[in-house]
């Protein structure tokens, strides 16, 4: 945990722990094989944005990886304890579950393993940080990752290699297969094509990650009356789109100013990105107010 501030609080296998003292066995399958899954949840005023969707995605990741012994609903419980320990409701919680520890390294896991459950919380900016989308540069790259991208796995070497490009100014790589956009290395992708907001389907072959912020952007587009479509997005359409943005739990909405070194025809952040972020912010603020009223 070196590099994190003292404000970080951690949870390991059922107990709050000092991050500096947290220890996991070197024979843990998460360390040896990347054999684990994770979730990242952003909190504003104690409200976990999309927490139910995060829990359901975690449940699906555990099912697909056949990791047993952890109840996904505990994500909300652990998060609440960490937030109380941290002392602020504006924070980000990271939860990781590995298959567990074995006496030695072997590819085939022993039956009935006890999973390793680790989580930490760190303070992050409040709702005021959502005033405007962040702006970033991106590049396109052929998607060379494996075929189970719908699992939020900790095995992220393929993602990391894609962002280690020649241009240090690029913060994201937008990946494509057979001429069609899949997703970013840590985000879903949206583009405005002929006035319609387009994003690739999650059930493509191979599938992509069921992004929680992706779903919230689609809800916002519906609320705001923005024309939108979930369909295959051609790489050529992406490259010619006047507005491109990515979504994820850490940044929410990130507007792409340059793609492969070429500026978008509409300055970033674009009008659509700003509208959906404004709508998402209003929904979050409404949920916070409702939660406070219910607690009284």
C-alpha positions as CSV (number, residue, x, y, z in Angstrom):
1,X,0.0,0.0,0.0
2,X,3.0,2.3,-0.2
3,X,2.2,5.5,-2.0
4,X,-1.3,5.8,-0.6
5,X,-2.0,8.5,2.0
6,X,-2.7,7.8,5.6
7,X,-6.4,8.7,4.8
8,X,-6.7,5.3,3.1
9,X,-8.6,2.7,5.1
10,X,-8.4,-1.0,4.3
11,X,-10.4,-4.3,4.8
12,X,-8.9,-7.7,4.6
13,X,-10.7,-11.0,5.1
14,X,-13.4,-9.8,7.5
15,X,-11.6,-7.0,9.4
16,X,-10.5,-3.4,9.2
17,X,-6.7,-3.3,9.0
18,X,-3.9,-0.8,8.9
19,X,-3.0,-0.6,5.1
20,X,0.7,-0.6,6.0
21,X,0.3,-3.9,7.9
22,X,-2.1,-5.7,5.4
23,X,-0.5,-8.9,4.2
24,X,-1.5,-11.5,1.6
25,X,0.3,-14.8,1.0
26,X,2.7,-15.0,-1.9
27,X,0.8,-18.2,-2.8
28,X,-2.4,-16.4,-3.2
29,X,-3.8,-17.1,-6.7
30,X,-4.4,-13.4,-7.2
31,X,-0.7,-12.8,-7.0
32,X,0.4,-16.0,-8.9
33,X,-2.2,-16.1,-11.6
34,X,-4.2,-12.8,-11.5
35,X,-7.0,-15.2,-10.6
36,X,-9.5,-12.7,-9.2
37,X,-12.2,-10.2,-9.9
38,X,-12.8,-6.6,-8.7
39,X,-15.2,-3.7,-8.5
40,X,-14.7,0.1,-8.1
41,X,-17.5,2.2,-6.7
42,X,-17.6,6.0,-6.5
43,X,-19.4,7.5,-3.5
44,X,-20.8,11.1,-3.2
45,X,-22.2,12.1,0.2
46,X,-22.3,8.4,1.2
47,X,-24.3,7.4,-1.9
48,X,-22.7,4.7,-4.0
49,X,-23.4,5.5,-7.6
50,X,-24.9,2.5,-9.3
51,X,-24.1,0.3,-6.3
52,X,-26.9,-2.2,-7.2
53,X,-25.4,-2.6,-10.7
54,X,-21.9,-3.0,-9.3
55,X,-23.2,-5.8,-7.0
56,X,-24.9,-7.6,-9.9
57,X,-21.8,-7.3,-12.1
58,X,-19.7,-8.7,-9.3
59,X,-22.1,-11.6,-8.9
60,X,-21.8,-12.3,-12.6
61,X,-18.0,-12.1,-12.5
62,X,-17.9,-14.5,-9.6
63,X,-20.2,-16.9,-11.5
64,X,-18.2,-16.8,-14.7
65,X,-14.9,-17.4,-12.9
66,X,-16.4,-20.0,-10.6
67,X,-15.1,-18.2,-7.5
68,X,-17.3,-19.2,-4.6
69,X,-17.5,-18.3,-0.9
70,X,-18.3,-14.6,-1.1
71,X,-21.7,-12.9,-1.1
72,X,-21.7,-10.0,-3.6
73,X,-24.1,-8.0,-1.5
74,X,-21.3,-7.6,1.1
75,X,-19.8,-5.0,-1.3
76,X,-22.3,-2.5,0.1
77,X,-21.7,-3.6,3.7
78,X,-17.9,-3.4,3.5
79,X,-18.1,-0.1,1.7
80,X,-20.3,1.4,4.4
81,X,-17.8,0.3,7.1
82,X,-14.9,1.7,5.2
83,X,-16.6,5.0,4.6
84,X,-17.4,5.3,8.3
85,X,-13.8,4.6,9.2
86,X,-12.6,7.1,6.6
87,X,-15.0,9.8,8.0
88,X,-16.2,11.1,4.6
89,X,-18.9,10.2,2.2
90,X,-16.9,11.5,-0.9
91,X,-14.6,8.5,-1.7
92,X,-13.9,5.6,-4.0
93,X,-14.0,2.0,-2.8
94,X,-12.0,-0.7,-4.5
95,X,-12.9,-4.4,-3.7
96,X,-10.9,-7.4,-4.9
97,X,-11.7,-11.0,-4.5
98,X,-9.2,-13.8,-5.4
99,X,-9.8,-17.5,-5.5
100,X,-7.7,-17.8,-2.4
101,X,-4.4,-19.3,-1.2
102,X,-3.1,-22.8,-1.8
103,X,0.0,-24.6,-0.3
104,X,1.8,-24.4,-3.6
105,X,1.5,-23.1,-7.2
106,X,-0.7,-25.3,-9.4
107,X,-2.9,-24.3,-12.3
108,X,-5.9,-26.3,-11.2
109,X,-7.3,-24.9,-8.0
110,X,-8.2,-27.1,-5.2
111,X,-12.0,-27.5,-4.5
112,X,-13.5,-25.5,-1.6
113,X,-10.9,-22.8,-1.5
114,X,-11.6,-19.8,0.8
115,X,-11.5,-16.6,-1.2
116,X,-9.2,-13.7,-0.3
117,X,-11.3,-10.5,0.1
118,X,-9.5,-7.2,0.1
119,X,-10.9,-3.7,-0.1
120,X,-9.7,-0.1,0.4
121,X,-11.3,3.3,0.4
122,X,-9.7,6.6,-0.4
123,X,-11.1,10.2,-0.4
124,X,-12.0,11.5,-3.8
125,X,-13.5,14.9,-5.0
126,X,-17.2,15.5,-4.2
127,X,-20.2,16.1,-6.5
128,X,-18.8,19.5,-7.5
129,X,-16.1,17.7,-9.5
130,X,-18.8,16.6,-12.0
131,X,-19.3,20.2,-13.3
132,X,-17.7,19.3,-16.6
133,X,-16.3,16.2,-18.3
134,X,-12.6,15.6,-18.0
135,X,-10.7,16.0,-21.3
136,X,-8.2,13.5,-22.6
137,X,-6.3,12.3,-25.7
138,X,-6.7,8.8,-27.0
139,X,-5.5,6.5,-29.7
140,X,-7.0,3.5,-31.4
141,X,-5.5,0.0,-31.3
142,X,-6.4,-3.5,-32.4
143,X,-7.9,-5.3,-29.4
144,X,-5.5,-8.1,-28.6
145,X,-7.0,-9.1,-25.2
146,X,-8.8,-12.3,-24.3
147,X,-12.4,-13.2,-25.1
148,X,-14.0,-12.8,-21.7
149,X,-14.0,-9.0,-21.3
150,X,-17.4,-9.0,-19.6
151,X,-15.6,-10.4,-16.5
152,X,-14.0,-7.6,-14.4
153,X,-10.9,-9.6,-13.9
154,X,-7.8,-8.5,-12.1
155,X,-5.7,-10.0,-15.0
156,X,-5.2,-6.7,-16.7
157,X,-1.9,-7.1,-18.4
158,X,-3.5,-6.9,-21.9
159,X,-5.1,-3.6,-20.9
160,X,-1.9,-2.2,-19.5
161,X,0.1,-3.1,-22.6
162,X,-2.4,-1.3,-24.8
163,X,-1.9,2.0,-22.9
164,X,1.9,1.8,-23.0
165,X,2.0,3.4,-26.4
166,X,4.5,5.8,-28.0
167,X,2.6,8.9,-27.1
168,X,2.8,9.6,-23.4
169,X,0.0,12.3,-23.7
170,X,-2.5,9.6,-24.6
171,X,-4.4,8.5,-21.5
172,X,-6.6,5.8,-23.1
173,X,-6.5,3.4,-26.0
174,X,-9.8,2.7,-27.8
175,X,-9.8,-0.9,-29.0
176,X,-11.3,-2.4,-32.1
177,X,-11.8,-5.9,-33.6
178,X,-12.5,-6.6,-37.3
179,X,-13.2,-3.0,-38.0
180,X,-15.5,-2.4,-35.1
181,X,-15.0,-0.6,-31.8
182,X,-15.1,-2.8,-28.7
183,X,-14.2,-0.6,-25.6
184,X,-11.3,1.3,-24.0
185,X,-8.8,-0.3,-21.7
186,X,-10.6,0.9,-18.7
187,X,-13.8,2.4,-20.1
188,X,-16.7,2.1,-22.4
189,X,-16.9,4.2,-25.6
190,X,-19.5,6.6,-27.0
191,X,-19.5,8.6,-30.3
192,X,-21.9,11.0,-31.8
193,X,-22.6,9.8,-35.4
194,X,-24.8,11.9,-37.6
195,X,-26.4,13.4,-34.5
196,X,-27.0,10.1,-32.7
197,X,-25.2,9.0,-29.6
198,X,-23.8,5.5,-30.4
199,X,-22.2,2.9,-28.1
200,X,-21.3,-0.8,-28.9
201,X,-23.5,-3.6,-27.5
202,X,-22.2,-5.4,-24.4
203,X,-23.2,-8.8,-25.9
204,X,-21.0,-8.5,-29.0
205,X,-18.8,-11.5,-29.8
206,X,-16.5,-11.4,-27.9
207,X,-18.5,-9.5,-25.3
208,X,-17.3,-6.3,-23.6
209,X,-17.6,-5.1,-20.0
210,X,-21.1,-4.2,-18.8
211,X,-20.1,-0.7,-17.6
212,X,-22.2,0.8,-14.8
213,X,-21.5,4.4,-16.0
214,X,-22.3,3.2,-19.6
215,X,-25.8,2.2,-18.4
216,X,-26.2,5.5,-16.5
217,X,-25.2,7.5,-19.6
218,X,-27.9,5.6,-21.6
219,X,-30.4,6.4,-18.9
220,X,-29.4,10.1,-19.0
221,X,-29.7,10.2,-22.8
222,X,-33.2,8.8,-22.5
223,X,-34.1,11.4,-19.8
224,X,-32.7,14.3,-21.8
225,X,-34.3,13.2,-25.1
226,X,-30.9,12.7,-26.8
227,X,-31.2,10.4,-29.8
228,X,-29.1,7.3,-29.0
229,X,-28.5,3.8,-30.3
230,X,-26.8,0.6,-29.0
231,X,-25.3,-0.9,-32.1
232,X,-22.0,-2.0,-33.6
233,X,-19.8,1.1,-34.0
234,X,-17.4,1.0,-37.0
235,X,-13.9,2.3,-36.5
236,X,-14.4,4.6,-39.4
237,X,-17.4,6.1,-37.7
238,X,-15.4,6.7,-34.5
239,X,-12.6,8.3,-36.4
240,X,-15.0,10.7,-38.2
241,X,-17.2,11.5,-35.2
242,X,-17.2,15.1,-34.1
243,X,-17.6,14.1,-30.5
244,X,-16.2,11.0,-28.7
245,X,-16.2,10.3,-25.0
246,X,-15.5,7.4,-22.6
247,X,-17.1,6.4,-19.4
248,X,-16.0,4.7,-16.2
249,X,-16.5,4.7,-12.5
250,X,-13.5,6.8,-11.7
251,X,-13.9,9.7,-14.2
252,X,-17.6,9.2,-15.1
253,X,-17.4,11.0,-18.5
254,X,-14.1,11.7,-20.2
255,X,-14.3,13.8,-23.5
256,X,-11.7,12.8,-26.1
257,X,-10.1,15.9,-27.6
258,X,-7.7,14.1,-29.9
259,X,-7.9,10.6,-31.4
260,X,-4.7,9.3,-33.0
261,X,-3.3,12.8,-32.9
262,X,-6.3,14.3,-34.8
263,X,-8.5,16.9,-33.0
264,X,-12.2,16.3,-33.0
265,X,-14.2,18.8,-35.1
266,X,-16.1,19.8,-32.0
267,X,-14.0,21.1,-29.1
268,X,-14.0,18.9,-26.1
269,X,-16.0,18.5,-24.0
270,X,-18.8,18.4,-26.5
271,X,-22.4,19.3,-26.0
272,X,-23.7,15.8,-25.7
273,X,-21.0,14.8,-23.1
274,X,-21.9,17.8,-21.0
275,X,-25.6,17.2,-21.2
276,X,-25.4,13.6,-20.1
277,X,-23.0,14.4,-17.3
278,X,-25.3,17.2,-16.1
279,X,-28.2,14.8,-16.1
280,X,-26.1,12.2,-14.2
281,X,-25.1,14.8,-11.6
282,X,-28.7,15.8,-11.0
283,X,-29.7,12.2,-10.5
284,X,-27.0,11.7,-8.0
285,X,-27.9,14.8,-6.1
286,X,-31.5,13.7,-6.0
287,X,-30.5,10.3,-4.6
288,X,-28.4,11.9,-1.9
289,X,-31.3,14.2,-0.9
290,X,-33.6,11.2,-0.8
291,X,-31.2,9.2,1.3
292,X,-30.8,12.0,3.8
293,X,-34.6,12.4,4.1
294,X,-35.1,8.7,4.6
295,X,-32.5,8.7,7.4
296,X,-34.4,11.4,9.4
